[in-house]
């Protein structure tokens, strides 16, 4: 029996196309757009609308209006000096590195850890004495890492340099973002964290605000302590 020729043009879309050449062209266009949507790198073929979506995905939303009519090719033609002049030094360098497919550094990195076993023993002693105000709710975080050698460690109740630290990367520099990142690190709900305080002079507790986080020194180290909230079932976190 003679084999009947197969109309390849109907294999791609389920309906007849004018020619196999057109079907291959449309398939190529579809694959290109799909790669554009899934790729983190901006492609020169990106339309202005696709370039706007790329800016949103890569956390450059504040500058979308400035680049409203820019295609992918237009953005990729910008020099480092051009981007810095438009977006400022910090965000300009981040955007330029993102355009070139380089790893974009977070705006702020802080290192946090739980109290040492000595601190936990002190808390347990308080609980046995009827003082459960500082009982911790932290679970065990995943992927511990030693504090970096260039991080400044201070002597408090114990040697912080012997503790295991975890990196938290911040982009928005807000108290809400810090709360969510701490909750994610220790596998708890952000609703369990009522407030975050920073231990100040003479041991006072200073409420952590957006402005305070924006003035944190990059790669600062903090030991996390907890205190039961009086108004609800949540906890306050104290950065020491």
C-alpha positions in Angstrom: 0.0 0.0 0.0 1.4 3.4 -1.0 2.1 5.7 2.0 0.1 8.9 1.9 2.1 12.1 2.4 1.8 13.7 5.8 0.9 17.4 6.0 3.5 18.6 8.4 1.9 22.0 8.6 -1.0 20.6 10.7 1.3 18.9 13.2 2.2 22.1 15.1 -1.1 23.8 15.7 -3.8 21.2 15.0 -5.2 23.2 12.1 -4.2 23.7 8.5 -1.6 26.4 7.8 -0.9 27.9 4.4 2.5 26.3 4.2 5.1 24.2 6.1 7.4 27.3 5.9 4.9 29.4 7.7 4.3 26.8 10.4 8.1 26.5 11.1 8.3 30.3 11.3 5.4 30.5 13.8 6.9 27.7 15.8 10.3 29.4 15.9 8.6 32.7 17.0 6.7 30.8 19.7 9.8 29.1 21.1 11.7 32.4 21.0 9.0 34.1 23.1 8.8 31.2 25.5 12.6 31.4 26.0 12.3 35.1 26.6 9.6 34.6 29.3 11.6 32.0 31.1 15.1 33.5 30.7 16.5 35.8 33.3 18.6 37.5 30.7 17.1 40.3 28.6 17.2 39.4 24.8 17.9 42.0 22.1 14.7 40.9 20.4 12.5 41.9 23.4 9.7 44.3 22.6 9.2 47.4 24.8 6.4 45.5 26.6 8.6 42.5 27.2 11.4 44.8 28.4 9.0 46.3 30.9 8.1 42.8 32.2 11.8 41.9 32.5 12.4 45.1 34.6 9.5 44.1 36.9 10.8 40.5 37.3 14.3 41.7 38.2 13.1 44.2 40.8 13.6 47.4 38.8 10.0 48.5 38.8 10.8 52.0 40.0 12.5 52.7 36.7 9.9 51.2 34.4 8.5 54.7 33.5 11.9 55.9 32.5 12.3 53.1 30.1 8.7 52.9 28.8 9.6 53.0 25.1 12.9 51.0 25.4 13.1 47.7 23.6 15.6 45.0 24.7 18.1 46.2 22.1 17.8 49.8 23.4 18.5 48.8 27.0 21.4 46.6 26.0 23.0 49.4 24.1 23.2 51.6 27.3 26.6 52.0 28.7 27.5 51.7 32.4 27.8 55.5 32.7 24.4 55.9 30.9 22.6 53.6 33.4 24.3 55.2 36.5 23.3 58.7 35.2 19.7 57.6 34.8 19.2 55.4 37.9 21.9 56.6 40.3 25.1 54.8 41.4 23.7 51.9 43.4 20.7 50.9 41.3 22.5 51.9 38.1 25.3 49.4 38.7 22.8 46.7 39.7 20.8 47.3 36.5 23.9 47.3 34.3 25.1 44.0 35.8 21.6 42.5 35.3 21.6 43.6 31.7 25.0 42.0 31.2 23.8 38.7 32.8 25.9 39.1 35.9 24.9 38.2 39.4 23.2 41.1 41.0 24.4 41.8 44.5 21.6 42.3 47.1 21.3 45.9 48.5 22.0 44.7 52.0 23.3 41.5 53.6 23.0 40.7 57.3 24.1 37.6 59.2 21.9 36.3 62.0 22.1 33.3 64.3 20.2 31.8 67.2 21.4 32.1 70.7 24.1 29.6 71.7 23.4 26.6 73.8 24.6 28.6 76.8 21.9 31.2 76.1 19.3 28.5 75.7 20.3 27.0 79.0 19.8 30.4 80.6 16.4 30.6 79.0 15.5 27.1 80.2 16.6 28.0 83.7 14.2 31.0 83.6 11.4 28.8 82.5 12.0 26.4 85.3 11.9 29.4 87.7 8.5 30.3 86.2 9.7 32.9 83.8 8.7 31.9 80.3 8.8 35.3 78.8 11.8 34.6 76.7 11.0 31.1 75.5 12.1 30.7 71.9 9.9 29.5 69.1 12.7 29.1 66.5 13.0 25.8 64.6 16.2 24.7 63.2 17.1 26.7 60.1 18.5 24.9 57.0 22.0 25.4 55.5 24.0 26.9 58.4 27.2 28.8 57.5 30.0 30.1 59.6 30.2 33.9 60.0 32.5 35.4 57.4 36.0 36.3 58.6 35.5 40.0 57.8 32.3 40.2 60.0 32.8 42.0 63.2 32.0 39.9 66.3 31.5 41.3 69.7 31.7 39.8 73.1 28.4 39.7 74.8 27.2 36.8 77.1 29.2 34.4 74.9 31.6 34.4 72.0 29.6 35.1 68.9 32.4 34.0 66.7 31.7 30.4 67.7 28.0 30.6 66.6 26.6 29.5 63.3 25.3 32.4 61.2 22.9 32.5 58.3 22.8 35.1 55.5 19.7 37.2 54.9 19.6 39.2 51.7 17.4 42.3 51.6 16.3 44.3 48.5 13.4 46.5 49.7 15.2 47.5 53.0 11.9 47.4 55.0 11.0 46.0 58.4 8.3 43.9 56.7 10.9 42.3 54.4 13.2 41.6 57.3 10.3 40.0 59.2 9.4 37.8 56.3 13.0 36.7 55.7 13.6 35.8 59.3 10.3 33.8 59.4 11.3 32.0 56.2 14.7 31.2 57.5 13.3 29.5 60.7 10.2 28.0 59.0 7.7 30.0 61.0 4.8 32.2 60.1 5.5 36.0 59.8 2.4 36.5 61.9 4.2 35.0 64.9 6.6 37.9 64.9 5.0 40.9 66.5 7.9 43.4 66.4 11.6 43.4 65.8 13.8 45.4 68.1 17.5 46.2 68.1 19.3 46.2 71.4 20.6 49.7 72.0 22.8 51.4 74.6 22.4 50.1 78.2 20.3 47.3 76.8 17.3 49.3 75.7 15.1 47.9 73.0 14.8 50.2 69.9 12.0 49.5 67.4 13.5 48.5 64.0 12.0 50.7 61.3 12.6 51.0 57.6 14.9 53.9 58.1 17.0 52.0 60.7 17.4 49.1 58.2 18.4 51.5 55.5 21.2 52.6 57.8 22.4 49.1 58.7 26.0 48.5 57.8 26.4 45.9 55.1 27.3 42.4 56.5 26.3 43.2 60.0 26.1 40.4 62.5 23.2 39.9 64.9 22.3 37.3 67.5 18.5 36.7 67.7 16.8 36.6 71.0 13.0 36.4 71.6 10.6 37.9 74.0 6.9 36.9 74.5 4.5 39.7 73.3 2.1 40.8 76.0 -0.8 41.8 73.7 -1.0 38.6 71.6 0.4 35.1 71.2 3.3 36.3 69.1 6.9 37.1 69.9 9.2 40.0 69.7 12.6 39.5 68.1 15.6 41.3 69.5 18.7 41.8 67.4 21.8 41.8 69.6 
